[in-house]
Amino acid sequence: MNQDASAPLVELAGVHLARGGRRVLDIDHLAVRRGQVLSLSGANGSGKTSLLKLMAGLLIADGGTLRCLGTSMRARAAARFCRGRHVYLHQVPYLFDGTVEDNVAYGLKLRGRDPAQRRVEIRDALAWAELDHLLDRPARQLSGGEQQRVALVRARILAPTLLLLDEITANMDRDSRRRTYAMVEDLRQCGSSVVFASHDAEALAALGDTALVLAAGRLGAARPAPAAIIRLAGRAARPDTR
Amino acid sequence: MHELGPAITQALHLLLSGDTVLWSIIGVSFSVSLRAIAIATPLALAAAFVLAYLRFPGRRILVTTVNTLMAVPAVVVGLTCYLVLSSNGPAGGLHLLFTQWAMIIGQIVLCLPLLVAMAHSALQSGDQRAWETALTLGASRLRAMRTVMYEVRFGLLAAIIAAFGRIIAEVGCSMMVGGNILHHTRNIPTAIALETAKGEFAQGIALGGVLLAFALLLNLALGYAQGSGRVIP
């Protein structure tokens, strides 16, 4: 497959999806580019989760054009392409029965990483999230915030090209939210694109470059998110030292 | 009225003295039922997974059919297998009637609906997010299926134990298609039925005791596995 590195990671045009006989998504156009952080807001039932799962390859579009790295694909092929490259995180994360290490190792094992290298990578990734002291703890014993951060580490260690976060800060306390925002910002610095759905005004203001609003399955016009405006303003105010 | 005390003493003597007839019957029982459950389990788990996780027309009818088949009596399964395997039946050319393989086929038919229904129930009660999480982390559908099954392993183990309990204790089907031939197709339930009819209770009590002890062992093993899998703060 010819892949255009400058093309959007994923592009949806005229894509629609029905579930239970009801059309839940009707996307005229959406493109997610490398390094971009998109915030997605909308009322309950507006289709945020469906859109994220569609981009993760967990749902298959009923029709429309899907392009991955510039290549048009059938809906099923696009879903196969996206799975594993685009990682989706649930609002309440699912951690497998086992230790934190078992969970973080899951995707690495699938990719055939040898055990010694895997262990080093896992330790580094957990240290990044300030969770290295929990390595051998049963994952389901952790607090909600810790579980969400473990899920984020489990995704991050796979270096996904696109990370799809579904209201992941909804049940977190202030400190966990702050840590999570920092982790997402770090992921952006590492080159991952991020789309995150949230009701949380603080999250929307903290993270996004571009804000999208979804209403009844349709996307409104994209606009710069508050965080991007603040960043741009910061850059403009900073004296040029070059 | 029969005296229970001497019968129990004689039963213990039969068990502990290594009575060849008694242990041959026990051997046939476990050999047949273990082979039946070993063949039925992968088929049933795959079918249960398809019913629980894939959406296709007729799925609900299939689930209802499986649930209905659970209630079919062993003798009806035995009669059906007999008709199929008898010399005039469609599979008569295989000459399987009154062999252990006929008993195995009968027991597979008997336990499949129970296994599928219980495994389906265990998989449905599992968390759908396990499947999605495995897929999004890059697992193939087959690998994701293994992961989901591991997550609900205690429910699946309970299904296997219940199915094994059903076939090792059934008498109707084994009697009809096995023929109750000593050292060949006589298993614990058919032997108990025969000996009781003859008024010989000692062997029946000994064999019943073996079944009970085995059921206890299986349940202890399941309880232990569940306990060691549970996260204790």
Boltz contact constraints between the chains, C-beta under 6 A:
constraints:
  - contact:
      token1: [A, 56]
      token2: [B, 136]
      max_distance: 6.0
  - contact:
      token1: [A, 58]
      token2: [B, 132]
      max_distance: 6.0
  - contact:
      token1: [A, 83]
      token2: [B, 135]
      max_distance: 6.0
  - contact:
      token1: [A, 84]
      token2: [B, 138]
      max_distance: 6.0
  - contact:
      token1: [A, 87]
      token2: [B, 136]
      max_distance: 6.0
  - contact:
      token1: [A, 88]
      token2: [B, 136]
      max_distance: 6.0
  - contact:
      token1: [A, 90]
      token2: [B, 129]
      max_distance: 6.0
  - contact:
      token1: [A, 94]
      token2: [B, 129]
      max_distance: 6.0
  - contact:
      token1: [A, 94]
      token2: [B, 130]
      max_distance: 6.0
  - contact:
      token1: [A, 94]
      token2: [B, 133]
      max_distance: 6.0
  - contact:
      token1: [A, 97]
      token2: [B, 151]
      max_distance: 6.0
  - contact:
      token1: [A, 106]
      token2: [B, 137]
      max_distance: 6.0
  - contact:
      token1: [A, 107]
      token2: [B, 137]
      max_distance: 6.0
  - contact:
      token1: [A, 107]
      token2: [B, 138]
      max_distance: 6.0
  - contact:
      token1: [A, 110]
      token2: [B, 138]
      max_distance: 6.0
  - contact:
      token1: [A, 110]
      token2: [B, 139]
      max_distance: 6.0
  - contact:
      token1: [A, 138]
      token2: [B, 231]
      max_distance: 6.0
  - contact:
      token1: [A, 140]
      token2: [B, 231]
      max_distance: 6.0
  - contact:
      token1: [A, 141]
      token2: [B, 231]
      max_distance: 6.0
